[in-house]
Amino acid sequence: MDTLLTIIALLCGIIGIIGSVLPILPGVALSYVGLICAYFVPETTITTSMLWLWGAITIIVCIMDYILPAYFSKMFGASKAGMTGATVGVFAGMFMGPIGIVAGPFIGAVLGEMLNQKRTLDEAVKVGFGSFISFIVGTGVKIIVATMITYYIARDLIQQVIALF
């Protein structure tokens, strides 16, 4: 059972890092589930205070993931059509590979502004840029947090292996 928990913990951490980029997977939350699994292995070095700390950080990042796009979009003058376009662009971009994931929010926001608000191209591009910045900042924070959590999981696993010898 301990081996299974350790494997699940490591897989959750790795998939969590991937999920930090793909909007379909709950990246940071998945990495945190991995940390919880690692915590329940008897030989763990993960403490309860670490669980609470990373739990709080996970909650903050998940909330930020919803607030940040609206904040940046509003900061750059987006309308509801631009914000909707950016959201659609995120999901459409997933099917176009890495470039689509990065360019999708920008293109979606620009198209949303152009189609529904009769904005100039310059205004629409400004909103698209705000959406792009939001995606980059949010994704960067999620990757950092998911990677740190996975680091603690992997460190714990390595220490358990070393203790066997």
Residue pairs with C-beta under 8 A, 6 or more apart in sequence:
2 41
2 42
2 43
5 37
5 38
5 40
5 41
6 37
6 38
6 41
6 157
6 160
8 34
8 37
9 34
9 35
9 37
9 38
9 41
9 153
9 156
9 157
10 34
10 150
10 153
10 154
10 157
11 34
12 30
12 31
12 33
12 34
12 37
12 153
13 30
13 31
13 34
13 35
13 146
13 149
13 150
13 153
13 154
14 150
15 25
15 30
16 25
16 26
16 27
16 28
16 29
16 30
16 31
16 32
16 33
16 34
16 146
16 149
16 150
17 27
17 31
17 143
17 146
17 147
17 150
18 25
18 27
19 25
19 26
19 27
19 28
19 30
19 146
20 27
20 28
20 139
20 142
20 143
20 145
20 146
21 27
21 101
21 139
21 142
21 143
22 94
22 101
23 90
23 91
23 94
24 91
24 94
26 62
27 142
27 143
27 146
28 58
28 61
28 62
28 142
28 145
28 146
28 149
29 58
29 62
30 146
31 58
31 145
31 146
31 149
31 150
31 153
32 54
32 55
32 58
32 149
34 149
34 150
34 153
35 46
35 50
35 51
35 54
35 149
35 152
35 153
36 51
38 44
38 46
38 152
38 153
38 156
38 157
39 46
39 48
39 50
39 51
41 156
41 160
43 160
43 163
44 156
44 160
45 155
45 156
45 159
46 152
46 156
50 152
54 149
54 152
57 145
58 145
58 149
61 141
61 142
61 145
64 138
64 141
65 138
65 142
68 134
68 137
68 138
69 83
69 86
69 87
69 105
69 131
69 134
69 135
69 138
70 83
71 134
72 130
72 131
72 133
72 134
72 137
73 82
73 83
73 86
73 109
73 127
73 130
73 131
73 134
75 130
76 126
76 127
76 129
76 130
76 131
76 133
77 123
77 126
77 127
77 130
78 86
78 109
78 113
78 127
78 130
78 131
79 112
79 113
79 116
79 117
79 127
81 112
81 113
81 115
81 116
81 117
82 109
82 110
82 112
82 113
82 117
82 124
82 127
82 128
82 131
83 109
83 112
83 131
84 112
85 108
85 109
85 110
85 111
85 112
85 113
85 115
86 105
86 106
86 108
86 109
86 112
86 128
86 131
86 134
87 105
87 108
88 108
88 112
89 103
89 104
89 105
89 106
89 107
89 108
89 109
89 111
89 131
90 101
90 104
90 105
90 108
90 135
91 104
92 100
92 104
92 108
93 100
93 101
93 102
93 103
93 104
93 105
93 107
93 108
94 100
94 101
94 104
96 103
96 104
102 132
102 135
102 136
103 132
105 128
105 131
105 132
105 134
105 135
106 128
106 129
106 131
106 132
106 135
107 128
108 131
109 124
109 127
109 128
109 130
109 131
109 132
110 124
110 125
110 127
110 128
111 124
113 119
113 123
113 124
113 127
113 128
114 121
114 124
117 124
119 127
